[in-house]
Amino acid sequence: MGLQSFIQKYYPGKTGFFLPKGAVICGPVQVVGNGEIDGLLKGDVNFGGKLVIGKNAEIKGDVYAKTVEAHGKVQGDIYCTDTASITNTAVIKGNVTAAVFDIKEGAFIEGKIIKITEPSATSENAESAETAAADDTTDEAITALPVEEPHPEKSTDLDKDAEKWF
């Protein structure tokens, strides 16, 4: 039975991508639309829409999405082109970059909170828009949702690093 068949049979109300509790994926995941992760994912995650990180979820990699609603654990950076909602059950070990933040009291974030701004397209602000477009923290820089190469200073052994973090 394939993953989609399994999800349709045992989780009939779920639409889009869904990784249930107890399921494990090793490797990057790229989804055009929306989805939910409630299992373990070792690799970068790239969603074109909204990603819900469930209470049981553990993501060991960077997260790229339009909108993120985090309830579980993430060991990696989160990049949102729109809204990052971090609930009081979330544990984030990395930077969170978004245009809009909704962070509940009790959320744990070990990293930077980086607000992105949309550069103005008016002729009066053309110079500042060009400057902002060159900045890595602008919406345009994140819209492409790149999968970053591993940083030399970061370990690539996620299991070993996870033992320190979780």
PyMOL commands that set and color helices and strands:
alter all, ss='L'
color gray80, all
select helices_A, chain A and resi 3-10+123-134+139-143+158-165
alter helices_A, ss='H'
color red, helices_A
select strands_A, chain A and resi 17-19+24-26+29-31+35-37+40-42+45-47+50-53+58-60+63-65+67-70+73-75+78-80+83-86+91-93+96-98+100-103+108-109+113-115
alter strands_A, ss='S'
color yellow, strands_A
deselect
rebuild
show_as cartoon
